Amino acid sequence: MAADDVDASDVNVDTSDGRVVLHGKVGSEGEKSAAERVAKTIDGVKQVQNLLQVVPKSARETVDATD
């Protein structure tokens, strides 16, 4: 996933038959929304399920350790 307003380093994208599932961690609600918006613009995408978790960068290490 490539978008200027989304840090995609912790975003995973699974696709199957035009269905996209986004999961992982982003730093803000804005990044979560932007990731979904970008995924919906890709040719062939019929549905997007956004399972991204909003985790501030300051809490990322703690959350990673408990996942």
BELQUIKA-V102052 format. One record per residue. N is the residue number from 1. RES is the residue in one small letter. PHI is phi in radians with two decimals (999 if undefined). Layout:
N_RES_PHI, N_RES_PHI
This chain:
1_m_999, 2_a_-2.22, 3_a_-2.65, 4_d_-1.10, 5_d_-1.74, 6_v_-2.34, 7_d_-1.47, 8_a_-1.57, 9_s_-1.13, 10_d_-2.00, 11_v_-1.86, 12_n_-1.93, 13_v_-2.18, 14_d_-1.97, 15_t_-2.30, 16_s_-2.82, 17_d_0.90, 18_g_1.45, 19_r_-1.79, 20_v_-2.07, 21_v_-2.06, 22_l_-1.76, 23_h_-2.57, 24_g_2.28, 25_k_-2.24, 26_v_-2.29, 27_g_-1.49, 28_s_-2.75, 29_e_-1.08, 30_g_-1.07, 31_e_-1.16, 32_k_-1.07, 33_s_-1.12, 34_a_-1.12, 35_a_-1.08, 36_e_-1.16, 37_r_-1.05, 38_v_-1.13, 39_a_-1.06, 40_k_-1.20, 41_t_-1.50, 42_i_-1.36, 43_d_-0.96, 44_g_1.62, 45_v_-1.35, 46_k_-1.78, 47_q_-2.63, 48_v_-2.21, 49_q_-1.89, 50_n_-1.77, 51_l_-1.85, 52_l_-1.12, 53_q_-1.73, 54_v_-1.57, 55_v_-2.32, 56_p_-0.99, 57_k_-0.95, 58_s_-1.15, 59_a_-1.82, 60_r_-1.05, 61_e_-1.12, 62_t_-1.13, 63_v_-1.16, 64_d_-1.03, 65_a_-1.21, 66_t_-1.69, 67_d_-1.32
